Amino acid sequence: MPTMTPAEWNQHYADKQTPWDSGLPSKELIRVLDEERIAPGRALEFGCGTGTNAIYLASRGFNVTALDCSQEALAAAREKAARTGAKVEFLEADVTRLDRPFEPFDFLFDRGCYHAVRRGDLAGFQQSLRKVSRPGTRFLALTGNANEQGDGPPRVHEHEIRAELGPLFDIHWIREFRFEVPDPPQGFLAWSCFMTRRSG
Ligand SMILES: C[S@@+](CC[C@H](N)C(=O)[O-])C[C@H]1O[C@@H](n2cnc3c(N)ncnc32)[C@H](O)[C@@H]1O
């Protein structure tokens, strides 16, 4: 399947064709923040969509920057943040070519962006990861899972995650869970990968 362009992502939001957008904070994100006792700090979300998880992170005391290439998604995210009184910096950006400088973040979060952009410009995304992190930065990536038999998001094999993210991050675990989707009963099989940036 070819990679979608920013214009195509934007069209999905304009047409409200966003089956990934559950409208609720990711239970897996909540579980990992609690289990791994991730203290509030500077957080960056890749491909934040309509901002639900970025706003959730802000509600937990994180100072959040959230990136997306879709102006439609960002407009919805800003509106949601204004409605809830959340303070999040939503920025339009291509996560495979971050041209502005960022102070390294403490925590990186990705739900469904890496599994899309890796197919078009993995090297660009890896370069961005290096730019926005420092040794010790933690990263939670939630991706599609190649073991899923049905339709669903782009699929990734565990060995691909290890090969693509392992050189920069020490991978603590990769485990299966299911994405929440707007139409239950059962979301698609996914990977949750928790990592810490290596030194060097
Ligand atoms: C599957 S959606 C997930 C959205 C959100 N994380 C969620 O869980 O609802 C992937 C998101 O990544 C964004 N995206 C795709 N390619 C991107 C790129 N190169 N740079 C920035 N955002 C991108 C899309 O616009 C979309 O919002």
The ligand as an SDF file (V2000), in Angstrom:
LIG
                    3D

 27 29  0  0  0  0  0  0  0  0999 V2000
   -3.5930    6.6950   11.9620 C   0  0  0  0  0  0  0  0  0  0  0  0
   -3.6290    8.4080   12.2270 S   0  0  0  0  0  0  0  0  0  0  0  0
   -3.4770    8.4680   14.0010 C   0  0  0  0  0  0  0  0  0  0  0  0
   -3.8560    9.7960   14.5830 C   0  0  0  0  0  0  0  0  0  0  0  0
   -3.7860    9.8760   16.1080 C   0  0  0  0  0  0  0  0  0  0  0  0
   -2.4730    9.5450   16.5990 N   0  0  0  0  0  0  0  0  0  0  0  0
   -4.8300    8.9950   16.7290 C   0  0  0  0  0  0  0  0  0  0  0  0
   -4.4700    8.0510   17.4350 O   0  0  0  0  0  0  0  0  0  0  0  0
   -6.0220    9.2640   16.5340 O   0  0  0  0  0  0  0  0  0  0  0  0
   -2.0060    8.9360   11.7070 C   0  0  0  0  0  0  0  0  0  0  0  0
   -1.7800   10.4210   11.8500 C   0  0  0  0  0  0  0  0  0  0  0  0
   -0.4600   10.7370   11.4110 O   0  0  0  0  0  0  0  0  0  0  0  0
   -0.5200   11.9080   10.6330 C   0  0  0  0  0  0  0  0  0  0  0  0
    0.6300   11.8540    9.6990 N   0  0  0  0  0  0  0  0  0  0  0  0
    0.8150   10.9830    8.6820 C   0  0  0  0  0  0  0  0  0  0  0  0
    1.9740   11.2290    8.0610 N   0  0  0  0  0  0  0  0  0  0  0  0
    2.5410   12.2860    8.6990 C   0  0  0  0  0  0  0  0  0  0  0  0
    3.7400   13.0260    8.5260 C   0  0  0  0  0  0  0  0  0  0  0  0
    4.6360   12.7040    7.5700 N   0  0  0  0  0  0  0  0  0  0  0  0
    4.0000   14.0510    9.3670 N   0  0  0  0  0  0  0  0  0  0  0  0
    3.1050   14.3860   10.3460 C   0  0  0  0  0  0  0  0  0  0  0  0
    1.9550   13.7180   10.5610 N   0  0  0  0  0  0  0  0  0  0  0  0
    1.6750   12.6870    9.7540 C   0  0  0  0  0  0  0  0  0  0  0  0
   -1.8580   11.8850    9.9450 C   0  0  0  0  0  0  0  0  0  0  0  0
   -2.3130   13.1500    9.5250 O   0  0  0  0  0  0  0  0  0  0  0  0
   -2.7290   11.2670   11.0330 C   0  0  0  0  0  0  0  0  0  0  0  0
   -3.2900   12.2570   11.8520 O   0  0  0  0  0  0  0  0  0  0  0  0
  1  2  1  0
  2  3  1  0
  2 10  1  0
  3  4  1  0
  4  5  1  0
  5  6  1  0
  5  7  1  0
  7  8  2  0
  7  9  1  0
 10 11  1  0
 11 12  1  0
 11 26  1  0
 12 13  1  0
 13 14  1  0
 13 24  1  0
 14 15  1  0
 14 23  1  0
 15 16  2  0
 16 17  1  0
 17 18  1  0
 17 23  2  0
 18 19  1  0
 18 20  2  0
 20 21  1  0
 21 22  2  0
 22 23  1  0
 24 25  1  0
 24 26  1  0
 26 27  1  0
M  CHG  2   2   1   9  -1
M  END
$$$$
